Amino acid sequence: MVCGTGVGASIAANKAKGIGARIVGAWLTNDLVKAWLEAEFSTDEDFRRRVAKLYAMESGLADGTI
């Protein structure tokens, strides 16, 4: 989650079960964004299986199958 000051967003996120947030400095934010933008998606089977599980979670499938 990215927010102007992060205070309100952190408060809201910390109230949601299973989600936590905290405020980070500008230097860490820059490092995180740079790493995310430069990351390469892997098509290895392990990662494809994890992506399929995430898709199943978003689709409401409990057992992780598609």
Phi and psi in degrees as a GROMACS rama.xvg file:
@    title "Ramachandran Plot"
@    xaxis  label "Phi"
@    yaxis  label "Psi"
@TYPE xy
-119.351  133.89  VAL-2
-145.792  160.213  CYS-3
-54.7769  -65.5294  GLY-4
-99.6006  -28.0428  THR-5
88.1204  -10.9751  GLY-6
-66.7723  -56.0405  VAL-7
-63.2881  -40.3939  GLY-8
-63.6187  -39.8777  ALA-9
-65.6405  -42.4048  SER-10
-61.2432  -46.8914  ILE-11
-64.2584  -45.1015  ALA-12
-64.433  -38.4525  ALA-13
-70.254  -14.7478  ASN-14
-84.8373  -17.3893  LYS-15
-85.9727  131.65  ALA-16
-61.6294  130.076  LYS-17
84.4801  0.636888  GLY-18
-122.413  137.647  ILE-19
-136.204  152.271  GLY-20
-147.24  156.108  ALA-21
-151.3  163.159  ARG-22
-86.268  133.317  ILE-23
-120.327  158.148  VAL-24
-74.966  165.588  GLY-25
-61.1593  -38.0357  ALA-26
-63.5227  -41.3565  TRP-27
-70.2136  -38.4803  LEU-28
-59.4388  -45.4931  THR-29
-60.7041  -43.9581  ASN-30
-62.6386  -42.8395  ASP-31
-64.9874  -44.9676  LEU-32
-65.0237  -42.6941  VAL-33
-61.2551  -45.4612  LYS-34
-62.6714  -40.6888  ALA-35
-65.6547  -44.142  TRP-36
-67.7349  -30.7977  LEU-37
-90.1764  -7.62133  GLU-38
-67.3522  144.031  ALA-39
-108.299  135.131  GLU-40
-73.3436  130.524  PHE-41
-93.4761  139.898  SER-42
-104.44  13.7732  THR-43
-59.5826  152.101  ASP-44
-57.0201  -39.5939  GLU-45
-58.1911  -43.5717  ASP-46
-73.5054  -36.5226  PHE-47
-63.2574  -38.2318  ARG-48
-65.2312  -41.0218  ARG-49
-65.2493  -40.9833  ARG-50
-63.5608  -39.1498  VAL-51
-63.2074  -37.9833  ALA-52
-66.1254  -40.8443  LYS-53
-62.6797  -42.3449  LEU-54
-60.3884  -43.0592  TYR-55
-63.3339  -40.0639  ALA-56
-62.7162  -44.265  MET-57
-66.726  -29.6352  GLU-58
-86.5756  -5.26129  SER-59
85.4871  15.3841  GLY-60
-86.5564  120.49  LEU-61
-74.5686  -33.0212  ALA-62
-89.1097  -3.33603  ASP-63
84.3957  5.54063  GLY-64
-95.4676  156.523  THR-65
